[in-house]
Amino acid sequence: MSSKFPVRPADLLLVVFLGMPGVAEAHVKWFCGPIDGSAPPLPVGQVLTPLFLELFAIFVGLVMLGAMLDAVATRVAGKLVVDPKRAGLASDLIVRAGMAVYALCLWGNLAVVMWADPSSGSLLTPDLYGAGQVVGYVQLATAVVVLIPRLSIFAAAALVGLYLMGVAKFGLFYMIDYLFFLGIAAHLALGSPIGSRLSISRYRVPILIGSLSLSLMWTAVEKFLFPQWTISILISHPGITAGQAFSTVATIAGFVEFSLAFYLLAGREILGRVGAILLGIVFVAAMPEFGMLDIVGHIPVILILVIALVTGETPLQIMCRGVIPAC
């Protein structure tokens, strides 16, 4: 579906800031019905439309402009000094408390997609339904052990096990959206007494933030390759389109999400935090429109964004800009 009228860059930017909060971060797989992971994506020729190319040029320019302003701001204002020990303690507390709440919500079947039997339970996210009672007990146990640093290695193992169950049940392609659960597992494992002895443990926060960035980038690409998923949501919630054509909104949402995720991955002290704040805004703004399913399902995402905001620049962001960080 394409717009009947020419779309000007100014119109697109207006839609980005006024129309996207509900669309960009409502996870399409949670609301558009059961998805066939084997369905082929759109052919390249249908993806690279004139609208796509125009938006590509606009957002590349915006990302480059943001990077230049970020570099200037960092040189002028200097780095926002954050005590690594305090940041590490804060990230531990946020991950442990947030994942304990999230695991309890899963155990209580508060995050199961609408077309599934509510009693079936879900593995890691609302759309991974059909978990069974045993998985529910695993989630309950995870909610307890994740709060105990000495036992957090078991919480990490539980998350990896649930992720692998999702791969076995729904396929690896389907689970790429949820790489950040592996990042959370790595953060917990490297924060445990055993994992903290490893030299790689100092990278547990970069791994965590990087896993979310990659997940969001992939869900953005899905909006280009499988626009029908997003369009099915827009049909049910036409008020969040700002009067634009459904296909136009789906494409803009993909660029917004990818750009902010890139800021989160490669931004400096300021731009990385700006990416975290803007992503948090659009996630939270979507919650009133999409309800409890969106609120519960995005708890892990919100907690990682809070950690990115608290931590600031990480070695991963430095490496993404082509600089080898000092050990």
Long-range contacts (C-beta under 8 A, 24 or more apart in sequence): 1-231, 1-245, 1-246, 1-247, 2-49, 2-51, 2-245, 2-247, 2-248, 3-51, 3-244, 3-245, 3-247, 3-248, 4-245, 7-51, 7-54, 7-244, 7-248, 9-54, 9-58, 12-54, 12-55, 12-58, 12-252, 13-58, 14-242, 15-242, 15-244, 15-248, 15-249, 15-252, 16-252, 16-256, 18-242, 19-240, 19-241, 19-242, 19-243, 19-244, 19-249, 19-252, 20-249, 20-252, 20-253, 20-256, 20-282, 21-240, 21-281, 21-282, 21-285, 21-286, 22-237, 22-240, 22-285, 22-286, 22-289, 22-290, 23-230, 23-233, 23-234, 23-237, 23-240, 23-241, 23-249, 23-250, 23-253, 23-286, 24-253, 24-256, 24-257, 24-282, 24-286, 25-257, 25-279, 25-282, 25-283, 25-285, 25-286, 25-298, 26-233, 26-286, 26-289, 26-290, 26-294, 27-125, 27-127, 27-177, 27-219, 27-294, 27-297, 27-298, 28-219, 28-222, 28-223, 28-229, 28-230, 28-232, 28-233, 29-127, 29-177, 29-229, 30-113, 30-125, 30-126, 30-127, 30-290, 30-293, 30-294, 30-297, 31-113, 31-114, 31-232, 31-233, 31-236, 31-290, 31-293, 32-229, 32-230, 32-232, 32-233, 33-115, 33-232, 34-115, 35-127, 35-174, 35-229, 37-170, 37-171, 37-173, 37-174, 38-171, 39-226, 41-225, 41-226, 42-224, 42-225, 42-226, 42-227, 47-224, 47-225, 49-251, 51-247, 51-248, 51-251, 52-224, 52-251, 55-251, 55-252, 55-255, 56-255, 58-255, 59-255, 59-258, 59-259, 62-259, 63-259, 63-262, 63-263, 66-263, 66-267, 66-271, 66-274, 67-266, 67-267, 67-271, 69-271, 70-267, 70-268, 70-269, 70-270, 70-271, 71-268, 73-268, 73-270, 74-268, 74-269, 74-270, 77-270, 79-269, 79-312, 79-313, 80-269, 80-270, 80-312, 82-310, 82-311, 82-312, 87-205, 87-310, 87-311, 87-312, 88-205, 90-307, 90-310, 90-311, 91-187, 91-204, 91-205, 91-208, 91-307, 91-310, 91-311, 92-149, 92-191, 94-303, 94-306, 94-307, 94-310, 95-146, 95-184, 95-187, 95-188, 95-191, 95-208, 95-303, 95-307, 96-146, 96-147, 96-149, 96-152, 96-188, 97-147, 98-299, 98-300, 98-302, 98-303, 99-142, 99-143, 99-146, 99-155, 99-184, 99-188, 99-300, 99-303, 100-143, 100-144, 100-146, 100-147, 101-143, 101-299, 102-296, 102-299, 102-300, 103-139, 103-140, 103-142, 103-143, 103-146, 104-139, 104-140, 104-143, 105-296, 105-299, 106-136, 106-139, 107-136, 107-137, 107-139, 107-140, 107-143, 109-136, 110-292, 110-296, 111-292, 111-293, 111-296, 111-297, 113-293, 114-293, 123-162, 123-165, 123-166, 123-169, 124-159, 124-162, 124-163, 124-166, 124-178, 124-181, 125-178, 125-297, 126-293, 126-296, 126-297, 128-166, 128-169, 128-170, 130-169, 131-165, 135-162, 135-165, 138-162, 146-188, 149-191, 149-192, 149-193, 150-192, 150-193, 152-188, 152-189, 152-191, 152-192, 153-188, 153-189, 153-192, 153-194, 153-195, 155-185, 155-188, 156-184, 156-185, 156-186, 156-188, 156-189, 156-192, 157-185, 157-189, 159-184, 159-185, 159-188, 160-185, 176-215, 176-218, 177-215, 177-218, 177-219, 177-222, 178-215, 179-211, 179-212, 179-214, 179-215, 179-218, 180-208, 180-211, 180-212, 180-215, 180-300, 180-301, 180-304, 181-300, 182-211, 183-207, 183-208, 183-209, 183-210, 183-211, 183-212, 183-304, 184-208, 184-211, 184-300, 184-304, 186-211, 202-315, 203-315, 203-316, 205-307, 205-311, 205-314, 206-314, 206-315, 206-316, 206-317, 207-316, 208-304, 208-307, 209-264, 209-265, 209-304, 209-307, 209-308, 209-311, 209-314, 209-316, 210-265, 210-316, 212-261, 212-264, 212-301, 212-304, 212-305, 212-308, 213-261, 213-262, 213-264, 213-265, 214-261, 214-265, 216-257, 216-258, 216-260, 216-261, 216-264, 216-279, 217-257, 217-258, 217-261, 217-262, 217-265, 219-257, 220-253, 220-254, 220-255, 220-256, 220-257, 220-258, 220-261, 221-254, 221-258, 222-254, 223-250, 223-251, 223-253, 223-254, 223-257, 224-251, 224-254, 227-251, 237-289, 237-290, 240-289, 256-282, 264-305, 264-308, 265-316, 265-317, 265-320, 266-317, 266-320, 266-321, 267-313, 267-317, 268-313, 268-317, 268-321, 269-312, 269-313, 272-308, 272-312, 272-313, 272-314, 272-317, 273-308, 273-309, 273-312, 275-308, 276-305, 276-306, 276-308, 276-309, 277-309, 279-305, 280-305, 280-306, 280-309
